[in-house]
Amino acid sequence: MNEQNEHDVLHEKGANCAHEVARGRAFPHINYTIFQFASSVFNTRSKQHALHVFDKSITIAQALLYAAGGFVLCKQPALLAPYIVIPALSFFVGTALRSLINAPRPAETLDVTPLISGDAATDTTTDATRANVKRGKSFPGKHAFSAWSIAGISVCMALFTNAQYADVMLVFALVESVIALVICAVRVLGIVHMIQDVIAGFVLALIVEAILCALWLTLF
């Protein structure tokens, strides 16, 4: 095999690997093991409802922290604008990408049932559940992407705001990062996302925000 053929084979393997990850077929044993564990822990309606409430609560908490950060930056319009615009643009990029890839949800590829209501049906039968669960648009995870976008922009603001507010924004960033980690864990344990979905949400959010922040600093 010559060098060109070796290069083509490696390129094809890399493309196939990326495709498997994006389409939700990577790491099936790891994902299935986690889903089985989650199903055994949250095995009653009351526990599943508690998981659902917790999922919504931490998402709201993240949004409130983001709003609080905006309030802190109100006296610095030059930073408030990117604080609002960059996460919005990042969310647009993430939404467009997940729609383009349209990766299947866990319940579509594995023999599992979502545990978080809103993503699962109210009926306990498998057929009814699968008829009502969210389908597709699983990769990258929207909640993970959004949570890490908020944490990321707070880090940027902590770096570029004046000393009076830097420490406050850094605290926001640290708390938001912890919440983002919890959100990722809950979305996987709730069997609405694969591990690779939330990891991709984290990586993509940081890459997109880093690029947008660099562009903002360059242009403005």
N, C-alpha and C positions, 0 to 999 in steps of 0.2 A: 504494500500500500504506500503510494507516494504521499508527499506532504500535503498536496492539495486535497486528496481524498480523505486523509486524516482530519484535516481542518473541516471539511464538509460534514464528516461523521460527528465530530465534536459539536459543530454548530447545530446539527439536527437534534442531537441529544439534549443540548441546552434548550433549544426551542420547545422540544417535547416536554421537558421538565417544567418549564415556565407555564406551558399550556395546561399540564396536569394540575399544577398549583392553582392557577386561575379558575379552572373548571371544577375545582372542589374534589378532585380525585386523589390528591396527594395526602399522605399520612393517614390513610383510612383506619388503620389499627389503633393509632394513638387517639384519633378523634372518637372512634367508636368506644374505646375504653373509657374515655372521659365522659361520654354521653351515658354510658351504662352506669357509671358511678353516680352521676348527677341524678339519673332516674331512680336509683336506689335510695338516695338521700331525700330528694323532693318527691316522695312517693304518695303524697296525699294532696287533695285539693287545697287544703289550708296552707300547706307548705309551698305549693306552687303559687298560690295567691300572694303569700308573703314575699316570694322571690320576685313576682311581678311588681309589687308595690315598692320593693327595694330598688329594682331596676329603674322605675320611674323617678323615685326620690333622688337617687344619686345623679340622674340626668338633669333634673331640675336644679339640684345643688350646683352642678357645674355651670349651668346657665346663669344662676344668680351670682356666682363668683365672677363670671365674665362681665356681667352688668356692673358689679362693684368695681371691677378694674376700670371700666369705662368712666365711672363716676370719679375715680381717683385721677384719671387723665383729662377730665373736663377742662382743667386750667391750662392744658397743653394741647391746643388744637392741632399742632403739627404732628403729634403722636396719636391723638385720638382718631384722626382720619385713617391711618394705616391699621390701627387697632380694630377698626370696624371693617374696613374694606378687604384687608388681606385674608382673614378667616372666611369672609363671604366668597371671595374668589376661589379660595382653597376648597370650600364646600362645593362650589360649582364644578371644579375639576374632578373632585372625588365622585360626585353624583353622575357626571357624564361618563367617567371611566367604568363605574359599576354597571351602568346601563348598557354600555358598549360590550363589556365582557359577559354580563348576564349569567354569572355562575349560579349553579343550583344551590338551594338551601340544604342543610343536613337531612331533613326529612325526605328530600327528593332523591338522595343518592344512598342513604343508609336506612336500615330498618329501625328508625327512631321517631319519637314524637316530641315536638317542642313543648317546653314546660312553662313558658311565659305566655300568659293570656294576651291576646292581641296578635300573637304570632301563632297561637294554637287555637283549635276550635273548642267550643264549649262541650261538645259531645266527647265521651271518652273512647269511642270506638276508633280503630285505626282508619277505616275507610272515611268516616266523617271528618276526622282530624285532617287527613291528607287532602280532603276536598276543600278545606278552608284555610290551610296554612299559607303564609306568604311564600311566593315562588320566585326564584331567580334573584338577581341583583344582590348576591351575597358577598361578592369579592370586589373591592375591599369593604370591610364592615363600615356602615355609615356612622354608627354610634362611636366606634373606635376612632374613626377618622376625625369626626367632629370634636371629640373630647381631646384628642392630641393636638388638634389645630388650635384649640383654646389655650391649652397649656403652652404650646409653642409660641404663640404671639405674646403671651405674658412674659416668657423668657426674653424675647426680643425687646419688649418695653422695659424690662428691668435693666437691660444692658444700655439702653439709649436715653432713658428718662433721667431727670436730674437727681442728685443725691437724696433730695427730700423724699422722693417717691420710690426710689430704686428698691429699697428694702421691702416696702409694702408689696410691690409688684413681684419681687422674688418670692415672698411668702405665698402670694396668690399662685405663682407658677408651681411651687412645690406641692401645695395642696391640690391643685388641679391635676398635677401629674399622678398623685396618689389616687385621686378619683378616677382618672382615665384608666389606670391599671385595674381598678375594681370594676369599672364598666366593661372592660375587655373580658375579665373573668366571668362576670355575670352573663354576658352575651353568649359565651361558650357553654357555661353550665346550664343556661336556659335552653340550650340546643337550638339556637336560632342562627348560630354562626360556627364555622369551622375555626380551628386554631389559625390556619393560614389567613383567614379573612381578617382577624383582628391584628395579626402581625403586619399584614399588608397595610391596614389602616394606619397603624403607627408609623411605619416606614414612609409611606406615601405622604402623610401629613407633614412630617418633618422635612422631607425633600421639597415638597411644593412650597411650604412656608419659607424655607431657607432661600429658595429661588426668588419668591415674590418679595421678601424682605430686602434681598440684595438689589433687585430691580428698583424697589422704592427708594432705597438709599442712593442709587445711581442717578435716578431721574429727578428726585426731589431733594 
